[in-house]
Amino acid sequence: KRMAELGMASRREADDWIARGWVRVNGQPAEMGMQVSTSDRIEINKQAQGQQANQVTILLNKPMGIVSGQAEDGHQPAITLVQPQNRWADDNARFFFHPRQLQSLVPAGRLDIDSIGLLVLTQDGRVARQLIGEDSLVEKEYLVRVTYQGLPGSEGGGRQLDEIHEHDPVTSNVQAVFPPERLALLRHGLSLDNQPLKPAKVSWQNPEQLRVVLLEGKKRQIRRMCELVGLKVVGLKRVRIGKVMLGNLPLGQWRYLAPHERF
């Protein structure tokens, strides 16, 4: 547990290394279940470091119709796109593709089937923990194209936010008709699944598109948030995770996370 907290390894990895004798505490071989304090010195040997150095993290620009994880209802999983022919020609990371890089390569977070943009797949438990661990503080940024469905008139009094009636949706210059107090609610004040959401950064990128930055990732969170305030999401693209940008990576292609890049 302490090794995971220090970002040295995932818990599973640490267990494996301890079992192999690759971990020392204060110069002595570590044992399973050993109690350590913050003042104890933990070291890993070169074999463990070498194993970790060979783990890859892959950035994919996920297209629509592709699922993040396991194949569902016949839909293609994202990992099937990680093939040499789909590697971005401008990827200058000095890695060579090898099929063993697909072993234990798992998505660190999800992106809905009808959303596009940056998806991270990694063999590195430290990256997975950083992006989706309970204590993760990594921002995820999205561009969200919306239409405004409108809400019933206020003369009824006491209406609920989610009592949305279908009107002809406003599809252009949505910003002009969308009430500022509802934008404020998107930033903070909504709940999903009876849990208050963490504050989000929400602003207009252009009159039909919002820029949304989240610190959490509930299932279909942005779509559900928008529904609560009368907006319908018609396009959703993740453009950044932490300090790593989607940039010019083409749709359906992937590249390696470079050694100097950090989330």
Secondary structure, DSSP 8 states (H G I E B T S, - for coil): -HHHHTTS--HHHHHHHHHHT-EEETTEE--TT----TTS-EEE-HHHHHHHHT--EEEEEE-TT-BSSS-BTTB-BGGGG-SGGGB-TT--------GGGGTT-EESS---TT-EEEEEEES-HHHHHHHHSTT----EEEEEEEEE-----GGG-S--TT-------B-SSHHHHS-HHHHHHHHTT-EETTEE----EEEEEETTEEEEEES---TTHHHHHHHHTTEEEEEEEEEEETTEE-TT--TT-EEE--TT---
